[in-house]
Every structure is written in structure tokens, then in C-alpha cells.
Amino acid sequence: MSKQIKLLNGDVHNVPEIIPKMYDDSFYYGYLGQQALSSSSCKKLIESPKSYSASLTEGSPDSQPLRDGRLTHLFVLEPHRLKEFTFIEGTKASKNFKLAAEELGKDLVYTNLEYNKAEKIAKAVMANTKASSLLQGCEFEIPAIGDFMGLPFRGKADAKKGRTIIDLKTTANIHDFAGKYGSAKKYSYDLQAALYLDLFDADNFIFLVVDKRTLDIGIYPVKRNDEFINAGTQKLQLATDAYKNYIMSDYDLDQYTFYGDL
């Protein structure tokens, strides 16, 4: 019998049947964005159940770092898909950009400046033999879905090679990426790594990091039971507890209150 997954709305799917559908962004971010949790939604749950609830109807803000990250991923991992996008001379405030974004959707329209920045980062990755060899032989943008603490979770690995997951990140300062107070911890990449090791039944997780300013490359491997992963698992548990206590229980979020000592 095929393994099944029960989604947040009660829908039940056979995993081998739903996985092919997850390659479609509209299904992955649309339907499953509402009916399965992810590392991104967990970050919102930890921040506040109100943040998670709002994201279901308001979506996520389309910040410049997010736009840059999406385009960089395309250049490095799926360059064949660049033909699906439109690139406009000028800024995002220009009339041409606004018209194209209105017609095609903002996610499919970028400026030439954004194109050039992402292309420069991609060239830096491919010029670095350690980084490029890391990506050789990988499968890219591989989806997975599974159960964690009784709740459905989705994920999409940037790159997968055997039992190793490779995740491409860009950073404003590569010297601040690692460490107790580094951006990897600040942006809960530990949570993502812990989740993906579980979802993909992997043994190793490697962050491939590019400094957007200097174009320096960083490679940061972690594995099961590392302190970094254990911290991420604790965050996952906090997120699932928040979902069960405040979302699943139909808690009145207007009454959600922080208490603490100063």
C-alpha cells in the first residue's frame, strides 16, 4: 500500500501521486502552501501565530533579498527556466516594469540590473571548483512531503546527491553567516536543515553560501545530531506546538499575549 499523507484540511493523498504535482509551483506554493507546513511557515509560527495566520491570506512580502535569491537560484540551479521570465530595462518604478508586472505577474518580471547581479553570483559559483563540483551529479529542485509531530510538512531541496542535501544561500556578509549569533541561526536555517534531513531521509546537509558583495564562496556542512541540527529540531517542535495550541485549536488570536520578566 502506498504511503499516505493527511494534509491540514483533512485531505489524504498517496505520497507517490502527490510528489509529481509538487514540481508545479502553483500547486506547491498555492494549494500546499495552505495545506502543509514548511520551514518558512515554522519561522512565522515561532515569531507569532498571528504572523502565520496573516501569511495565509496576505502572502509574504516580496522583498528585494527574496527576489534576488529566487533569481540567483534560477541562474545556478535551473538556468533553462530563465526563458520563462521577462527582463526590463530601467527600475521597478519604471512604467515599463509596472505594465509588464501587471500583465505577467511581478514574480515573472525582473529588471536587467537584477539579472546582472544574479548572473554575476552564478558565475562566481561555477568558477569555484569546490562549489561547482559539489553541484555536479545533483538533482535540482526536488520536492518532498512527510509527517513531523503529526503534522504534514513540505519541502523542496535546491540540490540532492544521494543522501546529501545542498542548499544555496546568498548573504550580505559571509563572515557573519556561521556562529552562535550568525545569520544562519538568526534566519533559522538550522530549522530548515533539521526538517530537510527528516523529509528527505538524508544524512548530510550542506549550505553553499555566496557573499553578494565580495562574491566569496562558503561551504558549511552539517549532519544529524550536530548541535546546529539539534537546535533546529527544537525550533521545529516549538513551531508544531504553536500550530496545535493556537491554530488547530481555533484559539482566539486576539487574546495571544506575551508574558515575561524584564
C-alpha positions as CSV (number, residue, x, y, z in Angstrom):
1,M,0.0,0.0,0.0
2,S,1.3,3.5,-0.9
3,K,2.3,5.7,1.9
4,Q,-0.3,8.4,2.5
5,I,-0.1,12.0,3.9
6,K,-3.0,13.7,5.6
7,L,-3.0,17.5,4.9
8,L,-4.1,20.2,7.3
9,N,-7.6,20.4,5.8
10,G,-8.0,16.6,6.2
11,D,-7.4,15.7,2.5
12,V,-5.5,12.4,2.2
13,H,-3.1,11.9,-0.7
14,N,-0.8,9.0,-1.7
15,V,2.7,10.3,-1.5
16,P,3.9,8.8,-4.8
17,E,1.0,10.5,-6.5
18,I,1.3,14.0,-4.9
19,I,5.1,14.3,-5.4
20,P,5.0,14.8,-9.2
21,K,2.4,17.6,-8.7
22,M,4.8,19.4,-6.4
23,Y,7.1,20.3,-9.3
24,D,4.4,22.7,-10.3
25,D,5.0,26.0,-8.4
26,S,1.3,26.9,-8.4
27,F,0.4,23.6,-6.7
28,Y,3.4,23.7,-4.4
29,Y,3.1,27.3,-3.2
30,G,-0.7,27.6,-3.8
31,Y,-2.6,24.5,-2.6
32,L,0.2,23.0,-0.4
33,G,1.1,26.5,0.8
34,Q,-2.2,26.5,2.6
35,Q,-2.5,22.8,3.5
36,A,1.0,21.8,4.6
37,L,3.6,23.4,6.8
38,S,7.1,24.3,5.7
39,S,10.3,25.7,7.2
40,S,9.1,29.2,6.2
41,S,5.7,28.8,7.9
42,C,7.5,27.4,11.0
43,K,9.6,30.6,11.2
44,K,6.3,32.6,11.3
45,L,4.8,30.3,13.9
46,I,7.8,30.8,16.2
47,E,7.6,34.6,15.6
48,S,3.9,34.6,16.4
49,P,0.9,32.5,15.5
50,K,-0.6,35.8,14.3
51,S,2.2,36.1,11.7
52,Y,1.4,32.6,10.4
53,S,-2.3,33.3,10.3
54,A,-1.8,36.5,8.4
55,S,0.5,34.9,5.9
56,L,-2.3,32.5,4.8
57,T,-4.3,35.4,3.4
58,E,-1.8,38.2,2.9
59,G,1.1,36.2,1.5
60,S,4.8,37.0,2.1
61,P,6.2,40.5,1.3
62,D,8.1,40.5,-1.9
63,S,11.3,42.0,-0.5
64,Q,14.4,42.6,-2.7
65,P,16.5,40.0,-0.9
66,L,13.8,37.4,-1.7
67,R,13.7,38.5,-5.4
68,D,17.5,38.4,-5.6
69,G,17.5,34.9,-4.0
70,R,14.9,33.5,-6.4
71,L,16.7,34.8,-9.5
72,T,20.1,33.6,-8.2
73,H,18.6,30.1,-7.7
74,L,17.4,30.1,-11.2
75,F,20.7,31.1,-12.7
76,V,22.7,28.5,-10.7
77,L,20.2,25.6,-10.5
78,E,17.7,25.9,-13.3
79,P,19.1,28.2,-16.0
80,H,16.9,26.6,-18.6
81,R,13.9,28.3,-16.9
82,L,15.2,31.8,-17.5
83,K,13.3,31.9,-20.8
84,E,10.1,31.9,-18.8
85,F,10.9,35.3,-17.3
86,T,10.8,38.8,-18.7
87,F,13.7,41.3,-18.1
88,I,13.1,45.0,-18.3
89,E,15.4,48.0,-18.8
90,G,15.1,50.5,-16.0
91,T,14.0,50.2,-12.4
92,K,11.0,48.6,-10.8
93,A,9.5,52.1,-10.5
94,S,9.5,52.5,-14.3
95,K,6.3,52.5,-16.3
96,N,7.6,49.5,-18.5
97,F,8.2,47.4,-15.4
98,K,4.9,48.2,-13.8
99,L,3.0,47.4,-17.1
100,A,4.8,44.1,-17.5
101,A,4.3,43.1,-13.9
102,E,0.6,43.8,-14.1
103,E,0.3,41.8,-17.3
104,L,2.6,38.8,-16.4
105,G,2.8,38.9,-12.6
106,K,5.6,40.5,-10.6
107,D,7.2,37.1,-9.9
108,L,7.9,36.7,-13.6
109,V,9.3,40.2,-14.3
110,Y,12.8,41.4,-13.3
111,T,15.0,44.3,-14.2
112,N,18.2,44.0,-16.2
113,L,20.0,45.2,-13.1
114,E,18.6,42.3,-11.1
115,Y,19.5,40.0,-14.0
116,N,23.1,41.2,-14.0
117,K,23.5,40.8,-10.2
118,A,22.2,37.2,-10.2
119,E,24.3,36.3,-13.3
120,K,27.5,37.6,-11.5
121,I,26.7,35.5,-8.4
122,A,26.1,32.4,-10.6
123,K,29.4,32.9,-12.4
124,A,31.2,33.1,-9.1
125,V,29.7,29.8,-8.0
126,M,30.5,28.0,-11.3
127,A,34.1,29.4,-11.3
128,N,34.8,28.0,-7.9
129,T,35.8,24.4,-8.5
130,K,34.8,23.3,-5.0
131,A,31.3,24.7,-5.4
132,S,30.8,23.6,-9.0
133,S,32.0,20.0,-8.2
134,L,29.6,20.0,-5.2
135,L,26.7,20.6,-7.6
136,Q,27.9,18.1,-10.3
137,G,25.7,15.0,-10.5
138,C,22.9,16.5,-8.4
139,E,19.2,16.5,-8.9
140,F,17.7,20.0,-8.6
141,E,14.6,21.4,-7.0
142,I,13.4,18.0,-5.6
143,P,10.2,18.1,-3.6
144,A,9.3,16.0,-0.6
145,I,6.3,15.7,1.7
146,G,6.1,14.0,5.0
147,D,4.9,14.0,8.6
148,F,6.6,15.6,11.6
149,M,5.0,15.5,15.1
150,G,1.7,14.5,13.5
151,L,1.6,17.4,11.0
152,P,2.2,17.5,7.2
153,F,5.3,19.3,6.0
154,R,6.5,20.1,2.5
155,G,10.0,21.0,1.3
156,K,11.9,21.4,-1.9
157,A,15.6,20.7,-1.9
158,D,17.8,23.0,-4.0
159,A,20.1,20.1,-4.9
160,K,20.2,16.5,-3.8
161,K,23.0,14.0,-4.3
162,G,22.5,10.6,-2.8
163,R,21.8,11.2,0.9
164,T,23.1,14.7,0.9
165,I,21.1,17.9,0.6
166,I,22.7,21.1,-0.8
167,D,21.1,24.4,-0.1
168,L,22.2,27.6,-1.9
169,K,22.2,30.8,0.2
170,T,23.3,34.3,-0.5
171,T,24.4,36.6,2.3
172,A,25.3,40.2,2.8
173,N,28.5,39.2,4.8
174,I,29.9,35.7,4.7
175,H,31.9,36.4,7.8
176,D,28.6,36.7,9.7
177,F,27.0,33.5,8.4
178,A,28.2,31.0,11.0
179,G,28.5,31.1,14.7
180,K,26.1,31.3,17.7
181,Y,24.9,34.8,16.6
182,G,25.4,34.3,12.8
183,S,22.8,34.8,10.1
184,A,22.3,31.0,9.8
185,K,20.9,30.9,13.3
186,K,19.2,34.3,13.0
187,Y,17.2,33.3,10.0
188,S,16.5,29.7,11.4
189,Y,18.4,27.9,8.7
190,D,19.0,25.3,11.4
191,L,15.3,24.6,11.4
192,Q,15.3,24.2,7.6
193,A,18.2,21.8,7.7
194,A,16.7,19.7,10.5
195,L,13.4,19.4,8.6
196,Y,15.0,18.5,5.3
197,L,17.2,15.8,6.8
198,D,13.9,14.3,8.1
199,L,11.8,14.9,5.0
200,F,14.4,13.5,2.6
201,D,15.8,10.8,4.9
202,A,19.2,12.4,4.3
203,D,22.4,12.1,6.4
204,N,24.1,15.3,5.4
205,F,23.1,18.9,4.7
206,I,25.5,21.4,3.1
207,F,25.0,25.1,2.9
208,L,26.6,26.6,-0.2
209,V,26.9,30.3,0.5
210,V,27.8,33.2,-1.7
211,D,28.6,36.7,-0.4
212,K,26.6,39.1,-2.6
213,R,29.1,41.9,-2.2
214,T,32.5,40.2,-2.5
215,L,31.4,37.0,-4.3
216,D,33.3,34.9,-1.8
217,I,32.1,31.3,-1.5
218,G,31.5,29.4,1.7
219,I,30.7,25.7,2.2
220,Y,29.2,24.7,5.6
221,P,28.4,21.0,6.1
222,V,26.2,19.7,8.9
223,K,24.9,16.3,9.7
224,R,22.4,14.6,12.0
225,N,22.9,15.1,15.7
226,D,25.1,18.1,15.2
227,E,24.4,20.9,17.7
228,F,23.2,23.0,14.8
229,I,20.6,20.4,13.8
230,N,19.5,19.7,17.4
231,A,18.8,23.4,17.8
232,G,16.8,23.3,14.6
233,T,14.8,20.3,15.8
234,Q,13.9,22.2,19.0
235,K,12.6,25.1,16.8
236,L,10.5,22.7,14.8
237,Q,9.0,21.3,18.0
238,L,8.2,24.9,19.1
239,A,6.5,25.6,15.8
240,T,4.4,22.5,15.8
241,D,3.4,23.2,19.4
242,A,2.3,26.7,18.4
243,Y,0.3,25.3,15.5
244,K,-1.5,22.8,17.6
245,N,-2.1,25.2,20.5
246,Y,-3.1,28.3,18.6
247,I,-4.1,27.4,15.1
248,M,-5.5,23.9,15.2
249,S,-7.4,24.6,18.4
250,D,-9.1,27.7,16.9
251,Y,-7.6,29.8,19.7
252,D,-8.8,33.5,19.6
253,L,-5.5,35.1,18.4
254,D,-6.7,38.5,19.6
255,Q,-6.0,37.1,23.1
256,Y,-2.5,35.9,22.2
257,T,-0.2,37.6,24.8
258,F,3.5,37.6,25.6
259,Y,4.5,37.4,29.3
260,G,8.0,37.7,30.8
261,D,10.3,39.2,33.3
262,L,12.4,42.2,32.5
